[in-house]
Amino acid sequence: MSLLLPSSLYTLARPFLFGFDPEHAHELTLDALARTQNTPLACAYAAPRVDDRLTLAGLRFPNRIGLAAGLDKNARCIDAFAAMGFGFVEVGTVTPKAQPGNPKPRMFRLPQRNALINRLGFNNDGLDAFLANVQRARFRRHAGKAPMLLGLNIGKNAATPIEQAVDDYLVGLDGVYAHADYVTINISSPNTANLRSLQSDQALDALLGAVADKREALAQRHGKRVPLFVKIAPDLEAAQVQVIAATLRRHGMDGVVATNTTLSRDAVAGLPHAEEAGGLSGAPVREASNRVIGQLRSALGPDFPIIGVGGVLSGADAEAKIEAGADLVQIYTGLIYKGPALVREAAQALRRRGR
């Protein structure tokens, strides 16, 4: 990753910043954002938020461009990303217990294709530290009538057997529920062993049934019903997407995030690092993501909320997500390659396009 600066400065700084190891640059960036958020130095990356309000899943989004989970795993920089003009920010994935993730090196740039490969493996400081950071965030205090929304993304610990994965998700949901505008159930990272098996028919049915029951108990306890989204992979056959869509509806899920990173290497074959294990993100995942979004829209009908993510590096890419069937759009790798100006560019493109 690289420092998130206004577009002119970013263009000059990127070659130097890309000289760092990607994960080291990522951590340096988050450290800088954490130190400068809510200070005058935030003007280095702050931008007016585009007003393009949309009500979805019972939530009022101030605009349709969000930050995808995975960039700020420990929720350290919520206020910094709010200052960039996002309509919503999703942080995590958080697991019940802290874990180091997979061995390094585990993040690789493929600049020829505006892409990244990562096999980080849900490295995070654990649920308690995550919630402390969420509670310190100040973005709601002076947000007026249309505050940025916050999604909290939960997963399972690597050491938890897949047969006990439901327990980790229930612990996570219980912890984040009171602090989230919405919660995302991440079952699609390719970097935790067997995690994607939770997308299969019986496993998904059991997981979402348990999560739905837990949500009902939490809604009673907290006096509010927090929407639940499920994040799925791009590497799914049409029949699998149909089953997932039916299962989402059966258990009363409020939306779906499509998609996570891909295991396919077709679009980057022959490039340096192309054969590294992990999930590929950025431009090469765009078509697969849009295909799954379109299949979901056909299966779920016109009103089921879909957040589209994968390969958004321009306003036109964001529009293509909406045309494929998404209601909202998230970015991650595009932010690394294009800088924070992409947030406003994409949000303006969707506002011009209309609904």
N, C-alpha and C positions, 0 to 999 in steps of 0.2 A: 504494500500500500504506500501512499505518499501523502504529503501534507495537503490539506484541503484549503486552498487559497483562491481568491478571486481569479477569474479566468486569465487575465493578462499576466499576473504574477505566477499563476499555476503553470502556464505554458513555458515560462522561463525556468521554473524550478523543477519541473518534472524530470528532465534528463538527469539532473544531479540526484534527485531523490530516488529515481529508479536504479541508481547505482548501489543502493543498499539492498541487502537481503530482504525479500518481500515481508517476511514476518517481523523482522527487526524494524523496518520502516513502518509497518502497521502499528507496532507498539509505540514507537516514537510519536506517531501521529495522535494516537489516543491519549498519550501522556500530555501532549501539547494542548489538545482540545480540552481535556479535563482541567488543566491549569488555567486556561484562558476563558472558559465559559463563565458567563455572568461577570466579566470584567470588560474594561474598555478595549482590550486586545481582541475581543470577539469580533470587532469590526473587520478584522482581516478575512473573515469568512461569512459574516452575516449578510443577509439579503432580505428585502421585503417579501413577505409571503403572498403568493398569488391567491386571490379570493375566488374560489370556484366550489362552492359548498354543495355537498351531496349527502343525503341521508341514506344510510345503508345498514342493515342488521340492527336497526334501532339506534344507530350512532350518527352524529352529525359531523362529517369530515369537512374540514375547512378547505381542503383541495384534495385532488385525487392522486398525488404523488407521495409515496412513502419510502422510508428506508427499510430494506430487507433485513431480517435477522441474520446474525453471524458476524456482522461488522463490529458491533459493540456488545460482546458476549456478556460482559459483567455490568452493563447498564451504567457505565461511568460517565458517559458524555451526552446524556439525553438533552440537556439544555443547549449544548453546542449544536447538535443536529436540529433542534427546534429553531435556533437562530438562522439556519441556512434556508428556511422557508418550507420545510416539509409539512405536509398536511397531517401525516401520522408517521410514527417511528416505532419499529418493532425491535426489541432488544432480546438478547439471549442468543443461542439456546442455553438455558440454565438447567443443571441437573441437581438432584437433592444434595449430593455431597460434592465437594470440590474434587477436581481431577485434572491431571496434567495434560491429558490428550495423548496423541500419538507421538512417536519419536521424531525429532527434527533431523534434517530439514523436512518441512511438510507444507510449504507454500511455494508456488512457482509461477512466474509470469510467462505468458506467451504473447508478447507485444505485437507480433505480426498479425495476430487475430483478435486483438483487444480482449484477451482471455486470461484466466487464472486457473490453475489446478491447486486444490488444497485437500489435505487429508488431516486437518487439525484434530478432529475427533472430540468435539464438545469440550475443549479445554476451557475451564471456567473455575471461579473461586467458590462455587457452591451457592445454595439458595439463600443462606443467611446474609452473606456479603452482597449478593445481588439485590435483595430486598432493601438493605440499608442504603444502597446507592439509589434505588428507585425513590425511596422516601426523601432523600436529600434533594432530588430534582425540584427546580423552582418554576418550570415552564408554565404551570397552570395559574400561578399567582396573579399575573398581570396580563392574562391572555384575552380578556374581554369576553364577548359573546360566542366566539368560535375558537376555543382552544385547540391546539394540536392534540391529537389522540395518541395513546400509548398502548402498544401491543406487547405482551409478554409471552415469550416462546419457551416452551418446556420440553424436556427430553428425558432419557433414561441414562443412568450411569453405565459406563462400559463394563464395570464389574458385576452388574446386576444380570443374572441369567435372563435370557429372553422370555422364559416361561414366567418370570416374575416382573416383567416390564410394567405391567399395569400398576403395580404398587408404586413405582417411581413416578409415574404420571399422576397418580392420585395425590401423592405427597406434594408434587410440584403445583398442581392445581389448587390444593388447599392453601399453599403458601402465597401464591401470586394473586389469588382471586380478588382480594380486597383492594388491590393496587392497580388493576388492569382495566383499561377500557375494553379490550378484548384479549383472549388467550388463544395462542396457536399451539396445537399439538403436533410436534415435529416427529413424523414417522418415516422420513424420507432422506435423511443424511446417508450418504454411502460410506461414511467414515467410522461408524460404530457397527461392530460385527452383528449381523443378522437383523439390524434395525428395520431394513426395508421389508423383511418378512412380515412385519405388522400391517403391511398394506394388503396382505392376502385375505381371502374371504372370511374365514373363521376367526383369525387373529384380530382383524379390524373390527369385526362384529363384537367380539368380546371386549376389546379395548374401549370402543366408543360407547357400548352399553354401560360399562363401569364408569366412564367419565361423565356420561349423561346423568346417571344416578347421583354421582358426587356433586355435580352442578346443582341439582335440585336441592340437595341438603344445604349447600353453601348459599344458594339464593335465599333460602329461609333464614339462615343464620345472619346474613349480611343485609338482607332487605333489598337486594338488587340482583338482577339476572344479567350476568356478564356473557356476551356472545363468545362462542367457541368456534374457532376455525381449525382446519386440518391441512397440514402442508404435505403435498405429495410430490412424487418424482416425475421427471419427464420421460423416463425409460419404461413406459407402460404401454401395453397393447390396448387397442380399442375396447376389447372385452373386459379387461381389467378396469378401465376407466368407468365403464358402465356399472360394474359391480360396486366400485367405490362410490359412485354417485348415488346409487340406491341405498347404500349403507349410511351415507351422510344424512340422507333424508329420513331414513328409518329411525335414527337415533336423535333427530332434532338438532343436528349441527347447524350453525348459523352461517357458515361460509367455508370456502376452500381457498388455499393459497397454492397457485400453480405457476411455476414449479421450483423445485430444488435444483441442485447441480446434476449434470449428466455423467454417466460412465462411458458414453460413446466417445471415440476419438476420431471418427471419420473426418470431421472438419479441420482437424489439426495434424493429421498424419504427416510424419516426416519432419515436423518442427522440433527444435530443441525442447526437451522436457515433456513432449507429447505423451510419452509412455509412462510417465510417473503415475503411481496409483493415486486415486482420490477423485473428487468431483470436479468436473470442468464447468466453469461459469463464464459469463461474458457473451460476446457476439455468437460463438458457435452453438449456444443452447437456445438461441432465439426461435428458430423454426420449430424445434421439438416442443418448446414451451407453448408456442402459439397453437400448435396442433392439439395438445392436450387441453388447452383452454377451450378451443372450439368444440372438442368432443364433450367436455364437461357441460358447456352451455347447451348443446343439443340434448344431453341426457337430463339436465337439471331444470330446463325451462328458462324463461326469460327473467325470472325474479330472484333466483338464488344467487347470493353474493359470491363473486369470484375476484380474488386479488391476483393479478398477473405479474409475474416476475421472471426475468431471464433474458439477458441480451439487450437491455435498454441502454443505448448509448447516444440517443438523440430524441428530440421531440417527435420525429416521425416514428421512431421505434415505440415510443409510448402510445402514439395513436394506433399503431398496428396491434398492440395488446387490446385496446378497446374494441377495435374492429374484429378481433378474433373472438371476443365475447367477455372480456374482463370488465369489471366496474371500476376498479382501482388498480394502480400500478406501483410496484416497488422497484427500487434500484439498489445496486451494491457495486458490482464490478465496474459499471459505467461511471460511478462516482470516482473510482480510483484512476481510471483512464482519462476522464474528461473534467474532473474537478467539480466544485460545488455549483458552478454556473449551470450544470445539467439539471439541477433541481428546478430552477426557475424556467429554463427552456422547456422542459417537459410539461410543467404545470401550465405554462402559457399555451402550449400547443393543444393541450386538452381543453382548456377554457375556450380557445378559438373554435375548436372543433364542435363544442357544444355536446349535449347529451343525446 
